[in-house]
Amino acid sequence: MTSADARFAGPLPRCYERYLVPLLFEPYALDLARRAVALAPRQVLEIAAGTGIVTRQLAASLPSARIVATDLNPDMLAVGRAAAALPQVSWQPADAMQLPFDDAGFDLLVCQFGAMFFPDKRRAFAEARRVLLPGGRLLFNVWDALPANAFAAAVQASMEELFPGDPPRFFARTPHGYHDKAAIARDLAAAGFASPPDIETVTLQGRAASAADVAAGFCQGTPLRNEIEARAGDPVTAAVVAAAHLERRFGKGPIRGAMRAHVIWVAA
């Protein structure tokens, strides 16, 4: 992973919220919130909260819980804070590898599609364990490999057409680069989680109004945008190329594609 892979700033957060949240993140946010409700937590910490789709689902599903939503990127939190009035939610920037919280302060820590971005995953998991009460739960998900996620794989193929000599590798390197279940279990054990994790692979459908919406989300609402610009490309032009590729594969008008992720929960 490069340092730019975790930078969601400037115009990225609003594109992310507009296009990618309904396409990719809301379906899995509903899944995580359902699992969280079954644990009946009172003090919840969310790391890598992004623009807050999981935060909103947790607040709706756990109205009596106190929720602290954090992210490394203040611009993402600003979009999340503006999206809904959530009186039981506190928002603050925080680095998952150095959490600014006391030991044993939360009974649930939630992270949606953030672990892939942690430069030192064992350190981040150790921090999660530190701030959890004994017996508290870490609940998170990660994307499965790139070929199992239809839209991301199609956009990656379009980038290989557009930049044949040096295609961006953001998707394979980071969002879809931490899918080995055995490696995840080893990292959790090395971080001090004594119990083996439960890992469930969940396949859902992503739906969008058009291929253009999918392309705009990936090319302008993720750090792929940074890689396109680093190659003297234009993210808007790249999105046109990606949309054409997506239309060839999925058709015009509303489209759908398979998504696959691993959901992991483990007791502190």
Residue, then its C-alpha position, 0 to 999 in steps of 0.5 A: m500500500t502507498s501513503a496515497d491509498a488512504r488519502f480521501a480528501g478534496p472532491l473524493p468524499r462527496c463523489y464517494e458518498r454520492y456514488l459508492v455508498p449506495l452501490l457498495f457500502e450501504p448493503y454491507a452496512l446493513d449487514l454489519a448493523r444487524r450483527a451489531v444489534a445482536l451484541a446489544p452494545r452500549q459503548v461503540l467505537e467505529i474506526a475508518a468510518g468514512t462518510g458514515i453509512v455504518t454510523r447511520q445504520l448503527a445509530a438507527s439500530l442502537p438508539s440507546a448506544r453511545i457511538v464514537a465515529t472516527d476516521l483518518n480523513p477529516d474531509m470524510l467525517a465532514v461529509g458524514r457529519a452533514a449527512a444526518a443529525l445523530p445526537q448520540v454520535s460523536w465524530q472525531p479524526a483518529d488514526a486506527m494505529q494510535l487511538p486517542f482513547d483510554d483502555a477498555g472503554f468500549d464493548l464493540l468496535v466496528c470497522q467497515f472496509g477499513a482494515m485493508f488500508f492500515p499500514d500495520k494491521r497487527r498494530a491496528f488490531a492491537e489498538a482495537r483490543r486495547v480499547l475494548l472491554p474484556g469480552g468486547r467484540l471487534l466486528f469488521n469486514v474486508w473485500d474478497a479478491l478483485p475477481a469476486n467483485a464484478f464492478a471493481a474488476a471491470v473498472q480495473a480492466s478499463m484502466e489496463e486498456l487506458f494505461p496499458g504500459d502502467p495501469p493503476r493497481f490501487f484496487a488489487r493492491t489495497p481494497h482487495g489486497y487483504h482477503d486471505k482469511a488465514a492471514i487475517a486470523r494470524d494478524l488477530a492472534a499476533a495482536g493479542f486476540a486469544s480466541p479464533p475469529d469467526i469469519e463468514t463470506v457474504t455475497l451481495q448484489g451491487r446496484a446502480a442507475s447506470a454504468a456512468d454512475v459506477a465509473a464516476g464513483f470508482c474513478q472520482g470517488t476513490p484514490l484511483r483518482n490520484e493514480i489517474e492524475a499521477r499518470a497525467g490522466d483526467p479522472v472524468t475522461a477515465a470515467v467515460v472509458a470505464a463507463a463504456h467498458l461497464e456498458r459492454r459487460f453489464g448493459k445500459g440502464p440500471i445495472r447490477g453486479a456481484m460483490r463478495a466480502h469477508v465479515i470477521w468478529v472476534a472477542a477481546 
